[in-house]
Amino acid sequence: MGLLAVAGAALCSGAAVVLQAVAARRLPTDAGLGVGLVRRLAGSPAYLAALLLVALGFGLSFVALRTLPLFVVQAGRASGLAVAAVLAVLVLGARFGRRDAAGLVALGVGLVGLAVSVAPTRVSVPPPGVRVGLLLAALALAVLAWRIAARPPSARSGMVLAVAAGVGYAVLAFAAHVVDPSRPLAMLLDPALWAGGVGGVLALALTALALRRAAVVPVTAATVATETCLGALLGLVLVGDRALPGRGLLAAAAFVLVLGGALTVARFGASESLVDEQRARDDA
């Protein structure tokens, strides 16, 4: 069930990335982190559809995180870029090269490796103070992101915002991994839940700003790499996520294959050329 949920989350993530990029390219270049950004995005049908897919994907990830290590779920979400690649070929008529095909093969092999290296298990309780620390980290990220977003638009600031968005997604993923849905009242008072909320909202806004300030390929790659690696690291260090005995090296190699394959096909996460193709189709 957990692996099926990861697959569904990847499908939702891949489709959402394309829609987010289309919506972000219609923002003014000087857009900042504030009410104006929210208003503009709320008026974009493409972005609203992307939000629905993001929410569905997060729900599926939440199900998977009840029994699977965070590094498996994060790698599965990264594979959403492969879904975006396939959609780009089928819907927008993009062309696949040998490098893109090699990336998909590596990603597929890596996912199979991860699937056979883990087994469903109960999530460990994090050490005392981790939940409060996670909330403080999310609030610090919000302050830092607001200051960066207030600077004059540039490709450099866009890449910094992309990394910050990846941190926000990683915080959200880790929070979803450690909250206990079996106790609804306690969950509402859990600092990790609020940290995840702050991280998720920030990540969505920062991704939109980053896509407007810098090229989509490096933005997508930076966000996915940061989210995947940081999320996996948090799970390994703070709650002891592990592969099956004797399969640690297999899991590590598979994780690298998935991440490398995903970044190889990152240009299909909605490259500027694909957005231009979509605009041309809309104009036609």
C-alpha positions as YAML, in Angstrom:
chain: A
units: angstrom
residues:
- id: 1
  name: MET
  ca: [0.00, 0.00, 0.00]
- id: 2
  name: GLY
  ca: [2.82, 2.42, 0.89]
- id: 3
  name: LEU
  ca: [4.63, 1.88, -2.42]
- id: 4
  name: LEU
  ca: [1.39, 2.35, -4.36]
- id: 5
  name: ALA
  ca: [0.80, 5.62, -2.50]
- id: 6
  name: VAL
  ca: [4.33, 6.77, -3.43]
- id: 7
  name: ALA
  ca: [3.61, 6.00, -7.09]
- id: 8
  name: GLY
  ca: [0.40, 8.03, -6.95]
- id: 9
  name: ALA
  ca: [2.21, 10.93, -5.29]
- id: 10
  name: ALA
  ca: [4.81, 10.91, -8.08]
- id: 11
  name: LEU
  ca: [2.07, 11.09, -10.72]
- id: 12
  name: CYS
  ca: [0.47, 14.07, -8.99]
- id: 13
  name: SER
  ca: [3.82, 15.79, -8.44]
- id: 14
  name: GLY
  ca: [4.90, 15.49, -12.07]
- id: 15
  name: ALA
  ca: [1.69, 16.96, -13.43]
- id: 16
  name: ALA
  ca: [1.70, 19.74, -10.82]
- id: 17
  name: VAL
  ca: [5.24, 20.85, -11.72]
- id: 18
  name: VAL
  ca: [4.24, 21.53, -15.33]
- id: 19
  name: LEU
  ca: [1.15, 23.50, -14.31]
- id: 20
  name: GLN
  ca: [3.08, 25.51, -11.70]
- id: 21
  name: ALA
  ca: [5.68, 26.57, -14.25]
- id: 22
  name: VAL
  ca: [3.04, 27.68, -16.74]
- id: 23
  name: ALA
  ca: [1.36, 29.81, -14.06]
- id: 24
  name: ALA
  ca: [4.64, 31.22, -12.72]
- id: 25
  name: ARG
  ca: [5.75, 32.47, -16.13]
- id: 26
  name: ARG
  ca: [2.70, 34.73, -16.21]
- id: 27
  name: LEU
  ca: [3.73, 36.57, -13.03]
- id: 28
  name: PRO
  ca: [5.44, 39.99, -13.25]
- id: 29
  name: THR
  ca: [9.22, 39.83, -12.85]
- id: 30
  name: ASP
  ca: [9.12, 42.01, -9.72]
- id: 31
  name: ALA
  ca: [6.60, 39.85, -7.86]
- id: 32
  name: GLY
  ca: [7.36, 39.61, -4.13]
- id: 33
  name: LEU
  ca: [6.35, 37.38, -1.24]
- id: 34
  name: GLY
  ca: [3.06, 38.86, -0.06]
- id: 35
  name: VAL
  ca: [-0.68, 39.26, -0.56]
- id: 36
  name: GLY
  ca: [-0.23, 40.38, -4.17]
- id: 37
  name: LEU
  ca: [1.45, 37.11, -5.06]
- id: 38
  name: VAL
  ca: [-1.33, 35.10, -3.46]
- id: 39
  name: ARG
  ca: [-3.97, 37.12, -5.32]
- id: 40
  name: ARG
  ca: [-2.30, 36.62, -8.69]
- id: 41
  name: LEU
  ca: [-1.79, 32.90, -8.19]
- id: 42
  name: ALA
  ca: [-5.34, 32.44, -6.91]
- id: 43
  name: GLY
  ca: [-6.58, 33.88, -10.21]
- id: 44
  name: SER
  ca: [-4.65, 31.36, -12.30]
- id: 45
  name: PRO
  ca: [-6.62, 28.22, -13.26]
- id: 46
  name: ALA
  ca: [-3.35, 26.40, -14.01]
- id: 47
  name: TYR
  ca: [-1.97, 27.16, -10.57]
- id: 48
  name: LEU
  ca: [-5.21, 26.18, -8.82]
- id: 49
  name: ALA
  ca: [-5.17, 22.86, -10.67]
- id: 50
  name: ALA
  ca: [-1.55, 22.42, -9.61]
- id: 51
  name: LEU
  ca: [-2.52, 23.07, -5.99]
- id: 52
  name: LEU
  ca: [-5.18, 20.36, -6.14]
- id: 53
  name: LEU
  ca: [-2.62, 17.90, -7.47]
- id: 54
  name: VAL
  ca: [-0.09, 18.98, -4.83]
- id: 55
  name: ALA
  ca: [-2.68, 18.43, -2.09]
- id: 56
  name: LEU
  ca: [-3.60, 15.00, -3.46]
- id: 57
  name: GLY
  ca: [0.06, 14.08, -3.80]
- id: 58
  name: PHE
  ca: [0.76, 15.17, -0.25]
- id: 59
  name: GLY
  ca: [-2.15, 13.08, 1.00]
- id: 60
  name: LEU
  ca: [-0.74, 10.02, -0.73]
- id: 61
  name: SER
  ca: [2.74, 10.78, 0.62]
- id: 62
  name: PHE
  ca: [1.27, 11.06, 4.12]
- id: 63
  name: VAL
  ca: [-0.18, 7.57, 3.75]
- id: 64
  name: ALA
  ca: [3.16, 6.23, 2.55]
- id: 65
  name: LEU
  ca: [5.05, 7.91, 5.40]
- id: 66
  name: ARG
  ca: [3.09, 5.93, 7.97]
- id: 67
  name: THR
  ca: [5.06, 2.78, 7.10]
- id: 68
  name: LEU
  ca: [7.99, 3.68, 4.80]
- id: 69
  name: PRO
  ca: [11.30, 5.45, 5.50]
- id: 70
  name: LEU
  ca: [11.44, 9.09, 4.50]
- id: 71
  name: PHE
  ca: [14.26, 8.52, 2.00]
- id: 72
  name: VAL
  ca: [12.04, 6.13, 0.00]
- id: 73
  name: VAL
  ca: [9.11, 8.52, -0.13]
- id: 74
  name: GLN
  ca: [11.35, 11.48, -1.01]
- id: 75
  name: ALA
  ca: [12.97, 9.53, -3.84]
- id: 76
  name: GLY
  ca: [9.54, 8.52, -5.08]
- id: 77
  name: ARG
  ca: [8.42, 12.15, -5.12]
- id: 78
  name: ALA
  ca: [11.55, 13.09, -7.06]
- id: 79
  name: SER
  ca: [10.56, 10.57, -9.69]
- id: 80
  name: GLY
  ca: [7.63, 12.87, -10.43]
- id: 81
  name: LEU
  ca: [10.02, 14.63, -12.83]
- id: 82
  name: ALA
  ca: [9.91, 11.50, -14.96]
- id: 83
  name: VAL
  ca: [6.13, 11.83, -15.03]
- id: 84
  name: ALA
  ca: [6.56, 15.44, -16.14]
- id: 85
  name: ALA
  ca: [8.91, 14.24, -18.89]
- id: 86
  name: VAL
  ca: [6.39, 11.74, -20.21]
- id: 87
  name: LEU
  ca: [3.61, 14.34, -20.09]
- id: 88
  name: ALA
  ca: [5.81, 16.79, -21.98]
- id: 89
  name: VAL
  ca: [6.30, 14.23, -24.75]
- id: 90
  name: LEU
  ca: [2.66, 13.13, -24.93]
- id: 91
  name: VAL
  ca: [0.92, 16.47, -24.46]
- id: 92
  name: LEU
  ca: [3.37, 19.13, -25.63]
- id: 93
  name: GLY
  ca: [5.21, 17.17, -28.29]
- id: 94
  name: ALA
  ca: [8.64, 17.49, -26.63]
- id: 95
  name: ARG
  ca: [11.46, 15.30, -27.94]
- id: 96
  name: PHE
  ca: [13.36, 12.73, -25.95]
- id: 97
  name: GLY
  ca: [17.13, 12.46, -26.31]
- id: 98
  name: ARG
  ca: [19.47, 9.64, -25.35]
- id: 99
  name: ARG
  ca: [20.43, 11.44, -22.16]
- id: 100
  name: ASP
  ca: [16.79, 11.79, -21.15]
- id: 101
  name: ALA
  ca: [16.15, 8.11, -21.87]
- id: 102
  name: ALA
  ca: [19.21, 7.14, -19.80]
- id: 103
  name: GLY
  ca: [17.89, 9.27, -16.94]
- id: 104
  name: LEU
  ca: [14.54, 7.50, -17.03]
- id: 105
  name: VAL
  ca: [16.22, 4.08, -17.05]
- id: 106
  name: ALA
  ca: [18.40, 5.03, -14.06]
- id: 107
  name: LEU
  ca: [15.38, 6.35, -12.24]
- id: 108
  name: GLY
  ca: [13.38, 3.20, -12.89]
- id: 109
  name: VAL
  ca: [16.21, 0.89, -11.78]
- id: 110
  name: GLY
  ca: [16.69, 3.00, -8.66]
- id: 111
  name: LEU
  ca: [13.02, 2.83, -7.73]
- id: 112
  name: VAL
  ca: [13.05, -0.96, -8.05]
- id: 113
  name: GLY
  ca: [16.17, -1.07, -5.86]
- id: 114
  name: LEU
  ca: [14.50, 1.03, -3.18]
- id: 115
  name: ALA
  ca: [11.35, -1.09, -3.30]
- id: 116
  name: VAL
  ca: [13.29, -4.29, -2.51]
- id: 117
  name: SER
  ca: [15.55, -2.72, 0.10]
- id: 118
  name: VAL
  ca: [12.88, -1.69, 2.60]
- id: 119
  name: ALA
  ca: [9.88, -3.17, 4.36]
- id: 120
  name: PRO
  ca: [6.90, -1.48, 6.04]
- id: 121
  name: THR
  ca: [7.67, -0.56, 9.65]
- id: 122
  name: ARG
  ca: [6.44, 1.69, 12.43]
- id: 123
  name: VAL
  ca: [7.91, 5.22, 12.49]
- id: 124
  name: SER
  ca: [10.21, 5.87, 15.47]
- id: 125
  name: VAL
  ca: [9.44, 8.71, 17.88]
- id: 126
  name: PRO
  ca: [11.89, 11.62, 17.42]
- id: 127
  name: PRO
  ca: [14.05, 12.75, 20.39]
- id: 128
  name: PRO
  ca: [12.64, 15.44, 22.74]
- id: 129
  name: GLY
  ca: [12.89, 18.95, 21.38]
- id: 130
  name: VAL
  ca: [12.96, 17.91, 17.72]
- id: 131
  name: ARG
  ca: [9.36, 18.96, 17.10]
- id: 132
  name: VAL
  ca: [9.83, 22.42, 18.65]
- id: 133
  name: GLY
  ca: [13.14, 22.80, 16.83]
- id: 134
  name: LEU
  ca: [11.44, 21.98, 13.56]
- id: 135
  name: LEU
  ca: [8.88, 24.73, 14.14]
- id: 136
  name: LEU
  ca: [11.59, 27.25, 14.99]
- id: 137
  name: ALA
  ca: [13.49, 26.25, 11.84]
- id: 138
  name: ALA
  ca: [10.36, 26.76, 9.73]
- id: 139
  name: LEU
  ca: [9.80, 30.24, 11.20]
- id: 140
  name: ALA
  ca: [13.46, 31.15, 10.62]
- id: 141
  name: LEU
  ca: [13.09, 30.00, 7.02]
- id: 142
  name: ALA
  ca: [10.05, 32.26, 6.63]
- id: 143
  name: VAL
  ca: [11.98, 35.32, 7.84]
- id: 144
  name: LEU
  ca: [14.97, 34.52, 5.63]
- id: 145
  name: ALA
  ca: [12.79, 33.89, 2.57]
- id: 146
  name: TRP
  ca: [10.89, 37.14, 3.08]
- id: 147
  name: ARG
  ca: [14.14, 39.11, 3.14]
- id: 148
  name: ILE
  ca: [15.47, 37.39, 0.03]
- id: 149
  name: ALA
  ca: [12.20, 37.84, -1.86]
- id: 150
  name: ALA
  ca: [12.29, 41.57, -1.07]
- id: 151
  name: ARG
  ca: [15.56, 42.01, -2.96]
- id: 152
  name: PRO
  ca: [15.64, 43.14, -6.62]
- id: 153
  name: PRO
  ca: [14.82, 40.22, -8.94]
- id: 154
  name: SER
  ca: [17.85, 38.30, -10.23]
- id: 155
  name: ALA
  ca: [18.75, 34.79, -11.30]
- id: 156
  name: ARG
  ca: [20.90, 34.41, -8.20]
- id: 157
  name: SER
  ca: [18.08, 35.30, -5.83]
- id: 158
  name: GLY
  ca: [15.85, 32.94, -7.79]
- id: 159
  name: MET
  ca: [18.21, 30.04, -7.15]
- id: 160
  name: VAL
  ca: [18.43, 30.90, -3.45]
- id: 161
  name: LEU
  ca: [14.63, 30.92, -3.31]
- id: 162
  name: ALA
  ca: [14.59, 27.53, -5.08]
- id: 163
  name: VAL
  ca: [16.85, 26.03, -2.42]
- id: 164
  name: ALA
  ca: [14.70, 27.62, 0.31]
- id: 165
  name: ALA
  ca: [11.61, 26.07, -1.31]
- id: 166
  name: GLY
  ca: [13.33, 22.67, -1.17]
- id: 167
  name: VAL
  ca: [14.02, 23.19, 2.54]
- id: 168
  name: GLY
  ca: [10.35, 24.02, 3.07]
- id: 169
  name: TYR
  ca: [9.24, 20.85, 1.29]
- id: 170
  name: ALA
  ca: [11.72, 18.80, 3.35]
- id: 171
  name: VAL
  ca: [10.33, 20.28, 6.58]
- id: 172
  name: LEU
  ca: [6.82, 19.41, 5.42]
- id: 173
  name: ALA
  ca: [7.81, 15.84, 4.57]
- id: 174
  name: PHE
  ca: [9.57, 15.26, 7.89]
- id: 175
  name: ALA
  ca: [6.64, 16.74, 9.81]
- id: 176
  name: ALA
  ca: [4.25, 14.40, 7.99]
- id: 177
  name: HIS
  ca: [6.57, 11.52, 8.87]
- id: 178
  name: VAL
  ca: [6.50, 12.10, 12.64]
- id: 179
  name: VAL
  ca: [2.99, 13.37, 13.44]
- id: 180
  name: ASP
  ca: [0.61, 10.84, 14.94]
- id: 181
  name: PRO
  ca: [-2.80, 10.89, 13.15]
- id: 182
  name: SER
  ca: [-4.21, 8.32, 15.60]
- id: 183
  name: ARG
  ca: [-4.52, 11.10, 18.21]
- id: 184
  name: PRO
  ca: [-6.25, 14.01, 16.40]
- id: 185
  name: LEU
  ca: [-6.33, 16.43, 19.36]
- id: 186
  name: ALA
  ca: [-2.68, 15.87, 20.24]
- id: 187
  name: MET
  ca: [-1.79, 16.18, 16.56]
- id: 188
  name: LEU
  ca: [-3.38, 19.64, 16.39]
- id: 189
  name: LEU
  ca: [-1.16, 20.74, 19.27]
- id: 190
  name: ASP
  ca: [1.96, 19.14, 17.82]
- id: 191
  name: PRO
  ca: [4.61, 21.76, 16.87]
- id: 192
  name: ALA
  ca: [5.68, 19.47, 14.01]
- id: 193
  name: LEU
  ca: [2.26, 19.83, 12.40]
- id: 194
  name: TRP
  ca: [2.50, 23.63, 12.44]
- id: 195
  name: ALA
  ca: [6.09, 23.46, 11.20]
- id: 196
  name: GLY
  ca: [4.93, 21.36, 8.28]
- id: 197
  name: GLY
  ca: [2.16, 23.84, 7.49]
- id: 198
  name: VAL
  ca: [4.55, 26.79, 7.49]
- id: 199
  name: GLY
  ca: [7.10, 24.86, 5.42]
- id: 200
  name: GLY
  ca: [4.54, 23.73, 2.85]
- id: 201
  name: VAL
  ca: [2.97, 27.17, 2.32]
- id: 202
  name: LEU
  ca: [6.40, 28.78, 2.06]
- id: 203
  name: ALA
  ca: [7.60, 26.15, -0.40]
- id: 204
  name: LEU
  ca: [4.68, 26.73, -2.75]
- id: 205
  name: ALA
  ca: [5.12, 30.52, -2.74]
- id: 206
  name: LEU
  ca: [8.90, 30.37, -3.02]
- id: 207
  name: THR
  ca: [8.74, 27.92, -5.92]
- id: 208
  name: ALA
  ca: [6.53, 30.33, -7.85]
- id: 209
  name: LEU
  ca: [8.89, 33.25, -7.17]
- id: 210
  name: ALA
  ca: [11.97, 31.20, -8.06]
- id: 211
  name: LEU
  ca: [10.44, 30.07, -11.35]
- id: 212
  name: ARG
  ca: [9.80, 33.71, -12.23]
- id: 213
  name: ARG
  ca: [13.33, 34.88, -11.49]
- id: 214
  name: ALA
  ca: [15.50, 32.05, -12.79]
- id: 215
  name: ALA
  ca: [15.45, 29.42, -15.51]
- id: 216
  name: VAL
  ca: [13.11, 26.54, -14.81]
- id: 217
  name: VAL
  ca: [15.61, 23.70, -15.23]
- id: 218
  name: PRO
  ca: [18.08, 24.78, -12.51]
- id: 219
  name: VAL
  ca: [15.22, 25.92, -10.26]
- id: 220
  name: THR
  ca: [13.50, 22.55, -10.54]
- id: 221
  name: ALA
  ca: [16.77, 20.67, -10.04]
- id: 222
  name: ALA
  ca: [17.77, 22.74, -7.00]
- id: 223
  name: THR
  ca: [14.35, 22.38, -5.36]
- id: 224
  name: VAL
  ca: [14.10, 18.63, -5.97]
- id: 225
  name: ALA
  ca: [17.69, 17.92, -4.91]
- id: 226
  name: THR
  ca: [17.35, 19.96, -1.71]
- id: 227
  name: GLU
  ca: [13.99, 18.48, -0.78]
- id: 228
  name: THR
  ca: [15.02, 14.90, -1.51]
- id: 229
  name: CYS
  ca: [18.45, 14.94, 0.16]
- id: 230
  name: LEU
  ca: [17.54, 17.06, 3.20]
- id: 231
  name: GLY
  ca: [14.33, 15.12, 3.83]
- id: 232
  name: ALA
  ca: [16.17, 11.80, 3.63]
- id: 233
  name: LEU
  ca: [18.91, 13.11, 5.95]
- id: 234
  name: LEU
  ca: [16.38, 14.26, 8.54]
- id: 235
  name: GLY
  ca: [14.75, 10.85, 8.54]
- id: 236
  name: LEU
  ca: [18.08, 9.02, 8.87]
- id: 237
  name: VAL
  ca: [19.48, 11.23, 11.63]
- id: 238
  name: LEU
  ca: [16.43, 12.13, 13.71]
- id: 239
  name: VAL
  ca: [14.16, 9.08, 13.59]
- id: 240
  name: GLY
  ca: [16.53, 6.32, 12.53]
- id: 241
  name: ASP
  ca: [15.08, 5.44, 9.11]
- id: 242
  name: ARG
  ca: [16.94, 2.41, 7.80]
- id: 243
  name: ALA
  ca: [16.88, -0.15, 5.01]
- id: 244
  name: LEU
  ca: [16.46, -3.87, 5.65]
- id: 245
  name: PRO
  ca: [19.49, -5.54, 7.31]
- id: 246
  name: GLY
  ca: [22.17, -6.19, 4.72]
- id: 247
  name: ARG
  ca: [20.56, -3.94, 2.11]
- id: 248
  name: GLY
  ca: [21.88, -0.56, 3.19]
- id: 249
  name: LEU
  ca: [24.32, -0.26, 0.27]
- id: 250
  name: LEU
  ca: [21.60, -1.26, -2.18]
- id: 251
  name: ALA
  ca: [19.29, 1.40, -0.76]
- id: 252
  name: ALA
  ca: [22.01, 4.06, -0.94]
- id: 253
  name: ALA
  ca: [22.91, 3.20, -4.54]
- id: 254
  name: ALA
  ca: [19.25, 3.11, -5.53]
- id: 255
  name: PHE
  ca: [18.65, 6.50, -3.91]
- id: 256
  name: VAL
  ca: [21.54, 8.01, -5.89]
- id: 257
  name: LEU
  ca: [20.22, 6.48, -9.13]
- id: 258
  name: VAL
  ca: [16.74, 7.91, -8.54]
- id: 259
  name: LEU
  ca: [18.04, 11.37, -7.69]
- id: 260
  name: GLY
  ca: [20.48, 11.39, -10.61]
- id: 261
  name: GLY
  ca: [17.85, 10.17, -13.03]
- id: 262
  name: ALA
  ca: [15.35, 12.74, -11.81]
- id: 263
  name: LEU
  ca: [17.82, 15.61, -12.21]
- id: 264
  name: THR
  ca: [18.78, 14.36, -15.68]
- id: 265
  name: VAL
  ca: [15.20, 14.77, -16.89]
- id: 266
  name: ALA
  ca: [14.66, 17.96, -14.88]
- id: 267
  name: ARG
  ca: [14.34, 19.99, -18.09]
- id: 268
  name: PHE
  ca: [11.03, 18.21, -18.68]
- id: 269
  name: GLY
  ca: [9.80, 19.48, -15.31]
- id: 270
  name: ALA
  ca: [8.51, 22.36, -17.44]
- id: 271
  name: SER
  ca: [11.39, 24.00, -19.23]
- id: 272
  name: GLU
  ca: [10.98, 27.44, -20.75]
- id: 273
  name: SER
  ca: [10.69, 25.91, -24.20]
- id: 274
  name: LEU
  ca: [7.77, 23.76, -23.07]
- id: 275
  name: VAL
  ca: [6.05, 26.78, -21.56]
- id: 276
  name: ASP
  ca: [6.56, 28.63, -24.85]
- id: 277
  name: GLU
  ca: [5.09, 25.67, -26.71]
- id: 278
  name: GLN
  ca: [2.06, 25.73, -24.45]
- id: 279
  name: ARG
  ca: [1.62, 29.48, -24.99]
- id: 280
  name: ALA
  ca: [1.83, 29.00, -28.73]
- id: 281
  name: ARG
  ca: [-0.87, 26.37, -28.53]
- id: 282
  name: ASP
  ca: [-3.03, 28.62, -26.41]
- id: 283
  name: ASP
  ca: [-2.60, 31.49, -28.90]
- id: 284
  name: ALA
  ca: [-3.44, 29.18, -31.78]
...
